[in-house]
Amino acid sequence: MTESSDSARPRASKFALFNLGFRPFYLLASVFAAVSIALWALEYSGHLPRGYLQSPLWHGHEMLFGYTIAVIAGFLFTAVRNWTGQPTPTGPTLALLALLWLLGRVLVPTRFGVAAALVDAAFPIAVAAGIAVPLVRSGNRRNYFFAALLVLLALLAMVFHLAYAGVIAWPVRVSLQLALDIVLFIMVVMGGRVIPMFTNNAIPGTQARRVRGVESAALGSVVALFIADLLQLPGIALVLITAFAAAAHLLRLALWQPWRTLRTPLVWILHASYAWIVVHLALRALALGGLVAEPLATHALTIGAVGGLTIGMMTRTARGHTGRTLIADGYETACYVLVQLAAIVRVFGAMVLASAYRDTVLVSAALWVAAFTIYAIRYWPVLAYPRMDGKPG
C-alpha cells in the first residue's frame, strides 16, 4: 500500500489530541472496536473464560453505548462547531468527557452496577450539553433534535441497566432495539444531508438528488419503526413498516446514483454502507415472518451500516479537519473493504453456510478487528498531532 504525501505525521511535535472533538473519540472508538471485538471473539470461541462480553446483551450494549456513541460524540462536537460558528468542548473539558466515556467502559464489566449505569447515562447527557449550548447560542433550531436524541439514549442506557438488574419490569432487549432505532435515525438524517453533497462534489457529472416525498417517507418510516418498537406492536404491523421503510430507503439511495462512485472509495463506502440499511430493513421484515434469523438483520445494520458509515466518516472528517486531501489511500480503502466483507460474511455467509455459522461469526469478527486496527494505527499521528496547514482544530 502506498502512502499519500499528506498522510505522514506533521513535523510539529505539539500534542493536539484534545484540540477538537473528533480527535480523541475517533481514536478511542477505533481502539475499542478492535480490542472489544477481539476479546468477544476469544470468549465466543472458548479461548477465554466466559465473561460479560459473550452475553449477546452486553455485546450489543457495548457496541452501541461504547463504540457507536463515541463516534457520534466526536462527529457532533466537530460538526456543531461548523454549523454554528460557536465553540464546542476542547482541551481539559474534552479530556474529561473522554475520561467519562472510558470510565464507563471500565465499569460495565465490573460488579459496580449502579456506578456503571450512572456513568453510562451521564456520558450522552454530557455530550448533549456540549452541543446544546452552541446550538442555542446560535439559534440553530434545525439541529436541536440531536441533543434530544442523546438525552433519549441516556434514558435507554439507564433503563437497560435497571431492567438487566431486575429493578424494573421491562424487556432488556427492547432497550437495545430502541437505541438501535435512534442510531438508525441519526444515520439516515446525516446520510441524507452529506451523501448526495459529497457525491456531487467528488464526482463531476453526478446528479445525486433529494426528492421531498422520498425524504419524508424515508425519515418518517424510521420514526414509525421506533414508535412500533416502543409500543411493541404485533408482528404484522412491524412487517408492514419495515417493508415500506426498505422500499423508501432503496429509492432514496437510487436517487443518489451509487453506481457512479465505484472509483472513489471515500464516497462509495458511504453508499455501500447506506445500502446495508435497506438490507437490514428487508431482513427484519423477513425475520418477523420467520424466514430468516433475527441476528442477521441486526448485524446488517450494526456491521454493514453502522460500521461502514462510521469508518467512512471517521476517515473523511479526520482528513478534512487536519488539512489533508479528501482522497482515500490504500490503507483507508482496505479498512472500507474489510468492514464490508465483515458484514457480508456475518449476514450472507451465515445464510449460505448455516452449518458453519460459528465460523462465519469468527471470520467476520477477524475482518472487523483488522479494519479498526489499521485505522487506529494509521490515524494515531493524524489525530494526535496538529493540522498539517497550521490552522487550529
Secondary structure, DSSP 8 states (H G I E B T S, - for coil): ----TTSS--S-----TTSSTHHHHHHHHHHHHHHHHHHHHHHHTTSS---GGGSHHHHHHHIIIIIIHHHHHHHHHHHHHHHHSS----HHHHHHHHHHHHHHHHHTTSS-HHHHHHHHHHHHHHHHHHHHHHHHHHT-GGGHHHHHHHHHHHHHHHHHHHHHTTSS-S-HHHHHHHHHHHHHHHHHHHHHHHHHHHHHHHSTT------HHHHHHHHHHHHHHHHHHHHT--HHHHHHHHHHHHHHHHHHHHHT-GGGGTT-HHHHHHHHHHHHHHHHHHHHHHHHTTSS-HHHHHHIIIIIIIIHHHHHHHHHHHHHTTT--S---HHHHHHHHHHHHHHHIIIIIHHHTGGGHHHHHHHHHHHHHHHHHHHHHHHHHHHHS--TT----
